[in-house]
């Protein structure tokens, strides 16, 4: 089936194709045999029932609790997206999704009961951190996260994730995909929750013209 799909994509003569496979799909040899480029990416998995918080995480969870931060579920995608957008802007990047698509994803999966927005709010009721979760029968996916720049030292993000892990454990989930393993500062944060590093694979095919253009431009 995979080789038939590759044959179809080759026949269509696309300029560029990039496919990122789920961690469960480990055998990408069909792509390699057809001359596709490959790359290894990583994600973090945890078992909510077996999480061990680092000393740093415990200290920040305590700090967040003592400063009166409250964890609540929310449907306020507008406020979360502003936080999400600023999180990327503070790193000099554009958000990977525009607001209409982000809202559409939330509304579609939330209506099916497969999506939650969990937020951390300060004593004034202001959203200062948020985690966007998707889930199915197998696992939970921490699909997007954001924290205000001013609240990074408050412990909000640690308390938020810690409380979410506890709740998903109580709901019977035994696996969470926390993402974040490919970006150094995000990986450093997630390592506080004793995750397991899991590889997954991307494959890329470029036309001869695009390869030549990239070589000339040095990209």
N, C-alpha and C positions, 0 to 999 in steps of 0.2 A: 504494500500500500504506500509506504514512504517513497519507494523508488518510482512508483507511478506518479506521485505528487511532484517529485523532483523533475521528472520528465516533462510534465505539463508546464511547470514554471520555466524550465529551460526553453521550451518551445515558444513560450509567450515573449521571450526576448526582452525581459525587463532590464532597465538600466542598473537598478540596484535592488537587492532583496536582503532583508535582515530578519531572522527568526530567532526568538529567544524561547527555548524549551523549558518546560517545567522540570524541577529536580528529579521527578520520577522517570523522565525519559533520558536515560543515560547513554543509550546506544545511538550515536550520531554518525556511525561509520558510512552509511549510505551517502551522506553529504560529503564526507571526506573523499570517498571514492569518485565522486563526481566533480572534485576540484574546488569545493566550497572552502572558504576560510573559516576557521573555528576559533572561538575564544571561551575561556573558562570564567564564570562569574560565581559569586557566593551569596548565600543567605544564611540567616541564623534561625534555627529551630529550638524550641524549648518544650519541655513537658511541664505544664503548670503545677503538677503534683510533686515535681522534683526540683523546683527552682531553689537556688541558694543565693541570696543576695550578698554582694560584697560589703565590706565595712563602709565604703563610700556610699553605696546605695542605702544602707540602713541609716546612715547619718543624714542623708538628704530626705529620706522618707520621714524621719523624725522631725526634721526642720520644717517640712511642708505641713505636717500635722500641727505642730506648735504655732505656726503662723496663721492658722485658721483657714487653710486652703480646703475647699470642699470639692469632692468628685461627684459630678452629675452627668446623666445622659442628656443629650440635647438634640434638637432637630434644626438648630440655627446654623444652617450651612453658610449663610451670608457672612456671619461673624467669623466662623471658622476659616472660610476661604480668605478673608482679609488677613488673618493670622498666618495662614499657609503661604499666601503671596509675599508677605513681609519677611517670612523666614527665608525664602529664597532670595529676595532682594537684598537682604543683609549679607548674603554671600556673593552678591554680584551676579545672580542668575535669575532667569525668568522661570516662573513656575512651569512644571511640565504639562499641566492641564489648564485650560481656560475655564472660567467659572461656569458657563452653560453646560459643558460636558461633565464637569465635576458634579454639578447639581443633578444632572440627568442620571448619573451613576448612583448617586445617593438615593434619589427618589425611586428608581427602578428596583434596587435591591432592598431598600427599606420596606417597600410595599410587600415584598415577598418574605420579610422577616429574616433576611440574610445580611443585614447591615446595621451598624450602630455607630453613633458619634458619642464618644465619652470625653468629657471636658473637666478641666480643673479651673475653678473659679476662686478669685480672691475674696476678701471680706466684703468688698463692695459689690460682689456679684458679677465682676468682669471676667470674661473668659481669657485666661492667660496661657492655657495649654490645651491641646486637644489631640485625640487619637481616633482615627477613622478605621473601623474594623469591618471586614467582610468575613463571612464564615459559611461553611457548608457542613455536611455530615461528618467530614473527616477532620477538619482543623479550622483554626482561626487565623486570619491574615491581617496583620497590622499594616494596612495598605497605605496610609498617609498619616503624618504626624506634624505638629507645629507647636512652637512655644515662643512667646514674645521675648524679644531680646532683653527687655528690662526684668524679666522674671526668671532668667536662667539660673540665678543663684538662690532662688526661693525653694528649690526642691520640688517644684510642681510637677515636672516631667517624671521624676522618680516616683513620686507618690501616685501619679496617674497610672503609670504602667504597672506598678506594684498592685494597686487595687484592681485593675483590670485583670491581671493574671489570677488574682485570688477569686474573682467572680467567675471567670471562665473555668477555673478548676472546680468550683462548686456546681457549675452547670454540666460537668462531666467531660469536658474537652481534655484530651490528652496530648494535644500537639498544637503549637502556635508557631506560625511563620512570622518572625519579627522583622524580616527584610534587613536593611541598613548595613549589610556586611561589606559593601563595595566602596563605601565612603569613610575615610579614616575617622573623622570626628564623630560620626554616627556609630561606627563600629565600636569606638572607645566607650560610648555611653552604653550600648547594648551588652557589652562584655560584663557589665556589673550584675547581669541577671543569669549568669552561668549557662550561656547558650551553647549549642552544638553547631559547628560550622559545616554547612552543606553546600556542595558544588552544584551548579547547573550550567548549561551550555548554550552558547549562541552560535549561529552559523550565518555567513554572509557570502553573497555572490554579487559581483560587479561585472558590468559589460566591459569588453575590451576597450571601448572608447573611454569609459569612466576610469578604468585603471590607468590608461595613458594620461588622461587629464590630471588625475591625482598625482601621478609620478612627476609630471611637469611642474605642478604647483607645490610639490613637496608635502602633500597631505595624505 
